[in-house]
């Protein structure tokens, strides 16, 4: 295909093929292009070991197994491989077997599900909690279960796709405000004042690493829109932000202003699943109407045993959080000294923005991986076309010498290439 790199997945969303099981003809032509195949080779690469800071992958680039420094994992606190957590999972498997083997309503609710939900609700300072088998399912299920046709769902334009999908399923009218733009948000809320409205935002935005402007939002709701309910997605902030690790709500001292607190169990918790904490009555209501809860197998009880231990380990003291923020500051300072564009990150999510060239992005990604750094490229439409990037996820488990090794690779590959192209200041 001519100029294949000027297209993206966004260009082939609508399928006009006569057979619904046949992709669009132009998509098939595009996906066969050697440059596009090379780009897609970065995705679905096989990890051969646990998601530690140094791991092994089977590289799609050259077909070799290689040791890599891993900055792609959401295992922020290292709990996925924590010895106590692993032992709790082993003990759970011995007692409960591998899976729940039933939906929560019929036969899938185990004692550990009830215990863990209670612990999460207490931790988040809410009345009750509902567990989901996946993080995506939590957001989709919550919005699909809460909202109806005629309701208004207002979301930050950089909200996670799972919340968009939940909004579509609900039938509510979806309106997006410019990212963290309080004036635009005020305008939208004013235009729909008096209607049932849910405002959904993220604590930490997953591609930029910046924080929600929660103080401004809650002040706006209190002063002008008291009937607007606030939904806070704490996927990238639970266990990490706040004095006790409860998230961005605690970080700003505004937990009581959050009507519904969502969290994922696949990131800082180190497992898999999602949860919603809110008032007891709406949680009871969701148990009847959230399809992702009712019509999905309950979370594996053995994994829940591990997740309970993760919560215990992460909250017994602040050592893991302290180490995460120490590592984050060290790495950010070094990257900033290299004059790299880190956007407006305020968290352990650190973008390295390289600009508008998809060809350059994947050229850099290839060199990084061949030198031993697993740092995945993020292309349009996941991010704006002029802000193609690498997204780095810092962890508490990475050692200083490994960080220095990674920094040397970044300097040797990204910094050198951007300087040669005149894209980086001296």
C-alpha positions as CSV (number, residue, x, y, z in Angstrom):
1,X,0.0,0.0,0.0
2,X,1.3,3.5,-0.9
3,X,2.2,5.6,2.2
4,X,1.1,2.8,4.6
5,X,2.6,4.6,7.5
6,X,0.3,7.5,7.1
7,X,-2.6,5.3,8.1
8,X,-3.6,3.7,11.5
9,X,-6.2,1.4,12.9
10,X,-8.4,4.4,13.2
11,X,-8.8,4.5,9.4
12,X,-10.3,1.0,9.1
13,X,-12.9,1.0,11.9
14,X,-15.9,0.8,9.6
15,X,-16.2,-2.4,7.7
16,X,-18.0,-2.3,4.4
17,X,-17.2,-5.9,3.4
18,X,-20.4,-7.8,2.3
19,X,-19.4,-10.6,4.7
20,X,-19.2,-9.5,8.3
21,X,-16.5,-12.1,8.9
22,X,-14.2,-10.6,6.3
23,X,-12.2,-7.5,7.2
24,X,-12.2,-4.4,4.9
25,X,-10.2,-4.9,1.7
26,X,-8.1,-1.8,2.3
27,X,-7.3,-3.1,5.9
28,X,-6.1,-6.4,4.5
29,X,-3.9,-4.5,2.0
30,X,-2.6,-2.2,4.8
31,X,-1.9,-5.0,7.3
32,X,0.2,-6.9,4.7
33,X,2.6,-4.0,4.2
34,X,6.1,-4.9,5.5
35,X,6.4,-1.7,7.5
36,X,3.1,-2.2,9.2
37,X,3.9,-5.9,9.9
38,X,7.2,-4.7,11.5
39,X,5.2,-2.3,13.7
40,X,2.7,-4.9,14.8
41,X,5.6,-7.2,15.7
42,X,6.1,-5.2,18.9
43,X,2.8,-6.4,20.2
44,X,1.8,-9.8,21.7
45,X,5.4,-10.6,22.4
46,X,5.8,-13.6,24.7
47,X,7.1,-13.1,28.2
48,X,9.0,-16.1,29.4
49,X,9.3,-15.2,33.1
50,X,7.4,-13.3,35.8
51,X,6.8,-9.5,35.2
52,X,9.9,-8.5,37.2
53,X,12.0,-5.5,36.5
54,X,14.4,-7.8,34.6
55,X,12.7,-10.6,32.8
56,X,12.9,-12.7,29.6
57,X,10.9,-12.3,26.4
58,X,10.7,-14.1,23.1
59,X,11.4,-11.2,20.7
60,X,9.2,-10.9,17.6
61,X,11.9,-8.7,16.1
62,X,14.5,-11.4,15.6
63,X,12.9,-14.5,17.0
64,X,15.4,-14.8,19.9
65,X,14.8,-15.2,23.6
66,X,16.5,-12.3,25.4
67,X,17.0,-10.8,28.8
68,X,15.4,-7.4,29.0
69,X,14.9,-4.6,31.5
70,X,11.1,-4.4,31.8
71,X,9.5,-1.0,31.9
72,X,6.1,-2.2,30.4
73,X,4.6,-3.9,33.5
74,X,2.0,-2.4,35.8
75,X,3.5,-4.4,38.7
76,X,4.2,-1.1,40.3
77,X,4.9,-2.4,43.8
78,X,6.3,-5.7,42.9
79,X,3.5,-7.6,44.6
80,X,2.9,-10.0,41.7
81,X,6.1,-11.8,42.7
82,X,6.2,-11.0,46.4
83,X,7.0,-14.2,48.4
84,X,4.1,-13.8,50.8
85,X,1.6,-13.1,48.0
86,X,2.8,-16.2,46.0
87,X,2.5,-18.4,49.1
88,X,-1.1,-17.1,49.7
89,X,-2.0,-18.1,46.1
90,X,-0.4,-21.5,46.6
91,X,-2.4,-22.1,49.8
92,X,-5.5,-20.8,48.1
93,X,-5.1,-23.2,45.2
94,X,-4.7,-26.1,47.5
95,X,-7.9,-25.2,49.3
96,X,-10.2,-23.9,46.6
97,X,-8.8,-25.2,43.3
98,X,-8.0,-23.0,40.3
99,X,-11.3,-21.3,39.5
100,X,-14.6,-20.3,41.0
101,X,-16.5,-22.4,38.4
102,X,-19.7,-20.3,38.7
103,X,-21.2,-16.8,38.5
104,X,-21.3,-14.9,41.7
105,X,-25.1,-15.0,41.9
106,X,-25.4,-18.8,41.5
107,X,-22.4,-20.7,42.8
108,X,-19.3,-18.6,42.4
109,X,-19.3,-16.6,45.7
110,X,-16.7,-17.9,48.1
111,X,-16.0,-16.8,51.6
112,X,-12.7,-15.2,50.4
113,X,-14.7,-13.0,47.9
114,X,-16.9,-11.7,50.8
115,X,-13.9,-11.1,53.0
116,X,-11.8,-9.3,50.4
117,X,-14.7,-7.1,49.3
118,X,-15.2,-6.1,53.0
119,X,-11.5,-5.3,53.4
120,X,-11.5,-3.2,50.2
121,X,-14.6,-1.3,51.3
122,X,-13.0,-0.6,54.7
123,X,-9.7,0.4,53.0
124,X,-11.5,2.8,50.6
125,X,-13.7,4.2,53.4
126,X,-16.9,3.2,51.6
127,X,-19.8,1.1,52.8
128,X,-19.6,-1.8,50.4
129,X,-17.7,-3.2,47.5
130,X,-18.3,-5.4,44.4
131,X,-15.6,-7.6,42.8
132,X,-15.3,-8.1,39.0
133,X,-13.2,-10.7,37.2
134,X,-11.4,-8.1,35.1
135,X,-10.6,-4.4,35.4
136,X,-12.3,-3.6,32.1
137,X,-15.3,-5.5,33.3
138,X,-15.5,-3.4,36.4
139,X,-15.7,-0.1,34.5
140,X,-18.0,-1.5,31.8
141,X,-20.2,-3.2,34.3
142,X,-20.5,-0.2,36.6
143,X,-21.5,2.3,33.9
144,X,-23.8,-0.2,32.1
145,X,-25.5,-1.1,35.4
146,X,-25.8,2.5,36.7
147,X,-26.9,4.6,33.7
148,X,-29.9,4.5,31.4
149,X,-31.1,6.2,28.2
150,X,-31.7,9.8,29.0
151,X,-28.9,10.0,31.6
152,X,-25.8,12.1,31.0
153,X,-22.3,10.7,31.2
154,X,-19.6,13.4,31.2
155,X,-16.0,12.2,30.8
156,X,-12.6,13.6,30.4
157,X,-11.5,13.2,26.8
158,X,-8.5,11.0,27.9
159,X,-10.6,8.6,29.9
160,X,-9.9,4.9,29.6
161,X,-11.7,2.9,26.7
162,X,-13.4,0.7,29.2
163,X,-15.5,3.6,30.5
164,X,-16.4,4.7,27.0
165,X,-17.5,1.1,26.3
166,X,-19.6,1.1,29.5
167,X,-21.2,4.4,28.5
168,X,-22.1,3.0,25.0
169,X,-23.7,-0.1,26.6
170,X,-25.7,2.0,29.0
171,X,-27.4,4.1,26.3
172,X,-26.6,7.3,28.2
173,X,-25.7,10.5,26.3
174,X,-21.9,10.7,26.4
175,X,-20.1,14.1,26.4
176,X,-16.4,14.6,26.6
177,X,-14.7,17.6,28.1
178,X,-11.2,18.8,27.2
179,X,-8.6,17.1,29.3
180,X,-8.5,18.7,32.8
181,X,-10.1,21.8,31.4
182,X,-12.3,23.1,34.1
183,X,-13.9,25.9,32.0
184,X,-15.1,23.4,29.4
185,X,-16.3,21.0,32.1
186,X,-18.3,23.8,33.7
187,X,-19.9,24.7,30.4
188,X,-21.0,21.1,29.8
189,X,-22.4,20.6,33.3
190,X,-24.2,24.0,33.0
191,X,-25.8,23.0,29.7
192,X,-27.2,19.8,31.2
193,X,-28.0,21.0,34.7
194,X,-31.0,19.3,36.2
195,X,-30.5,16.0,34.4
196,X,-29.2,12.8,36.0
197,X,-25.5,13.1,35.5
198,X,-22.4,11.0,36.2
199,X,-19.0,12.7,35.9
200,X,-16.2,10.1,35.3
201,X,-12.5,11.0,35.7
202,X,-9.2,9.1,36.3
203,X,-7.0,9.6,39.3
204,X,-3.9,9.2,37.2
205,X,-4.3,9.3,33.4
206,X,-2.6,6.2,32.0
207,X,-0.9,7.7,28.9
208,X,0.2,11.0,30.3
209,X,0.8,10.2,34.0
210,X,-0.8,13.5,35.2
211,X,-3.4,13.8,37.9
212,X,-7.0,14.7,37.8
213,X,-7.8,18.2,39.0
214,X,-9.9,16.8,41.8
215,X,-9.9,19.9,44.1
216,X,-11.3,22.1,41.3
217,X,-13.8,19.5,40.2
218,X,-15.2,18.8,43.7
219,X,-15.4,22.6,44.4
220,X,-17.3,23.1,41.1
221,X,-19.8,20.3,42.0
222,X,-20.3,21.5,45.5
223,X,-20.9,25.1,44.5
224,X,-23.0,24.7,41.3
225,X,-23.9,21.0,40.6
226,X,-24.7,19.2,43.8
227,X,-26.7,16.5,42.1
228,X,-23.8,15.4,39.8
229,X,-22.3,12.2,41.0
230,X,-18.5,11.7,40.8
231,X,-16.9,8.5,39.6
232,X,-13.2,8.2,40.1
233,X,-11.1,5.6,38.3
234,X,-8.1,4.9,40.6
235,X,-6.6,2.1,38.4
236,X,-3.1,3.7,38.3
237,X,-3.2,5.2,41.8
238,X,-4.7,2.8,44.3
239,X,-2.1,1.5,46.9
240,X,0.3,4.2,45.7
241,X,-1.1,7.7,46.3
242,X,-2.2,9.1,49.7
243,X,-0.7,8.8,53.2
244,X,-2.2,5.3,53.5
245,X,-2.2,4.4,49.8
246,X,-5.9,4.8,49.2
247,X,-5.3,6.7,46.0
248,X,-5.7,10.2,44.6
249,X,-8.8,10.8,46.5
250,X,-6.9,10.5,49.7
251,X,-3.9,12.3,48.2
252,X,-6.1,15.4,47.9
253,X,-8.1,14.8,51.1
254,X,-11.3,14.5,49.1
255,X,-12.3,10.8,49.5
256,X,-15.7,11.8,50.9
257,X,-16.5,13.7,47.7
258,X,-16.1,10.6,45.5
259,X,-19.4,8.8,45.0
260,X,-18.0,5.7,43.4
261,X,-14.4,4.6,43.6
262,X,-13.1,2.1,41.0
263,X,-9.9,0.2,41.2
264,X,-8.2,-2.5,39.2
265,X,-6.5,-5.6,40.8
266,X,-4.0,-6.2,37.9
267,X,-1.7,-3.2,38.5
268,X,-0.4,-2.3,42.0
269,X,-2.2,-5.3,43.5
270,X,-0.3,-7.6,41.1
271,X,-3.2,-9.9,40.2
272,X,-6.2,-9.6,38.0
273,X,-9.8,-8.2,38.4
274,X,-11.5,-5.0,39.3
275,X,-13.7,-3.6,42.1
276,X,-16.1,-0.8,42.8
277,X,-16.6,0.8,46.2
278,X,-19.6,3.0,47.0
279,X,-22.6,3.3,49.2
280,X,-24.2,0.0,50.2
281,X,-27.5,0.6,48.4
282,X,-26.0,1.3,45.0
283,X,-23.7,-1.7,45.3
284,X,-26.7,-3.9,46.0
285,X,-28.4,-2.4,43.0
286,X,-25.3,-3.1,40.8
287,X,-25.3,-6.7,41.9
288,X,-28.6,-7.0,40.1
289,X,-27.8,-5.0,36.9
290,X,-24.1,-5.1,36.2
291,X,-23.8,-7.8,33.5
292,X,-20.0,-8.0,33.8
293,X,-20.6,-9.1,37.5
294,X,-23.7,-11.4,37.1
295,X,-22.9,-13.1,33.8
296,X,-19.2,-13.7,34.3
297,X,-17.4,-16.3,36.3
298,X,-16.4,-15.0,39.7
299,X,-12.7,-14.2,40.3
300,X,-10.5,-17.1,41.0
301,X,-10.7,-17.6,44.8
302,X,-7.0,-18.6,44.8
303,X,-6.1,-15.3,43.2
304,X,-8.3,-13.5,45.7
305,X,-6.3,-15.1,48.5
306,X,-3.2,-13.5,46.9
307,X,-4.9,-10.2,46.4
308,X,-5.8,-10.1,50.1
309,X,-2.2,-10.6,51.0
310,X,-1.2,-7.9,48.5
311,X,-3.5,-5.5,50.3
312,X,-2.0,-6.5,53.7
313,X,1.6,-6.2,52.5
314,X,1.1,-2.9,50.7
315,X,-0.6,-1.3,53.7
316,X,1.3,-2.6,56.7
317,X,3.8,0.3,56.2
318,X,4.8,2.8,53.6
319,X,8.0,1.1,52.5
320,X,6.9,-0.1,49.0
321,X,5.3,3.3,48.2
322,X,8.4,5.1,49.5
323,X,10.6,3.0,47.3
324,X,8.4,3.5,44.2
325,X,8.5,7.3,44.6
326,X,12.2,7.3,45.3
327,X,12.8,5.3,42.1
328,X,10.4,7.5,40.1
329,X,12.1,10.8,41.2
330,X,15.6,9.4,40.4
331,X,14.6,8.2,36.9
332,X,12.6,11.3,36.1
333,X,15.4,13.6,37.1
334,X,17.9,11.7,34.9
335,X,15.5,11.8,31.9
336,X,14.8,15.5,32.3
337,X,18.6,16.1,32.4
338,X,18.7,14.5,29.0
339,X,16.1,17.1,27.8
340,X,13.6,14.5,26.9
341,X,9.9,15.5,26.7
342,X,8.1,13.8,29.6
343,X,4.8,15.7,29.1
344,X,3.1,16.7,32.3
345,X,3.6,13.5,34.3
346,X,3.0,13.7,38.0
347,X,3.2,10.0,38.8
348,X,5.0,6.7,38.2
349,X,3.7,6.7,34.6
350,X,6.4,8.4,32.6
351,X,5.9,9.1,28.9
352,X,8.9,9.8,26.6
353,X,7.3,11.8,23.8
354,X,9.2,11.5,20.5
355,X,6.8,13.4,18.1
356,X,4.8,12.8,15.0
357,X,6.9,10.2,13.1
358,X,5.6,6.6,13.5
359,X,8.6,5.4,11.5
360,X,11.0,7.0,14.0
361,X,9.0,5.6,16.9
362,X,9.3,2.0,15.7
363,X,12.9,2.5,14.6
364,X,13.7,3.5,18.2
365,X,11.7,0.7,19.6
366,X,13.6,-1.8,17.6
367,X,17.0,-0.5,18.7
368,X,15.9,-0.3,22.4
369,X,14.8,-3.9,22.4
370,X,17.8,-5.2,20.7
371,X,20.0,-3.5,23.3
372,X,17.9,-5.1,26.1
373,X,15.3,-2.5,27.1
374,X,11.6,-3.6,26.8
375,X,9.9,-0.3,26.4
376,X,6.8,-0.5,24.2
377,X,5.9,2.1,21.5
378,X,2.6,3.8,21.9
379,X,1.2,4.9,18.5
380,X,-1.8,6.9,17.2
381,X,-4.8,6.5,17.8
382,X,-3.9,5.5,21.4
383,X,-2.3,8.9,21.7
384,X,-2.4,12.0,19.5
385,X,-0.6,11.6,16.2
386,X,1.8,14.4,17.1
387,X,2.6,12.9,20.5
388,X,3.7,9.4,19.7
389,X,5.7,8.0,22.6
390,X,7.1,5.4,24.8
391,X,5.3,4.9,28.1
392,X,7.5,3.8,31.0
393,X,6.0,2.3,34.2
394,X,8.2,2.7,37.2
395,X,8.2,0.0,39.9
396,X,9.3,-0.3,43.5
397,X,11.3,-3.5,42.8
398,X,13.8,-2.1,40.3
399,X,17.4,-1.7,41.6
400,X,19.5,1.5,41.0
401,X,22.1,-0.3,38.9
402,X,19.3,-1.6,36.6
403,X,17.9,1.9,36.3
404,X,21.3,3.2,35.3
405,X,21.7,0.4,32.7
406,X,18.3,1.4,31.2
407,X,19.2,5.1,31.3
408,X,22.4,4.4,29.4
409,X,20.4,2.6,26.7
410,X,17.9,5.4,26.5
411,X,20.7,7.9,26.1
412,X,22.5,5.8,23.5
413,X,19.3,5.2,21.4
414,X,16.6,7.9,21.9
415,X,18.7,10.9,22.9
416,X,21.4,10.2,20.2
417,X,18.7,9.8,17.5
418,X,16.7,12.8,18.5
419,X,19.8,15.0,18.7
420,X,20.9,13.8,15.2
421,X,17.6,14.8,13.8
422,X,17.6,18.2,15.5
423,X,14.7,17.3,17.7
424,X,16.4,17.7,21.1
425,X,18.0,20.8,22.6
426,X,21.6,20.8,23.8
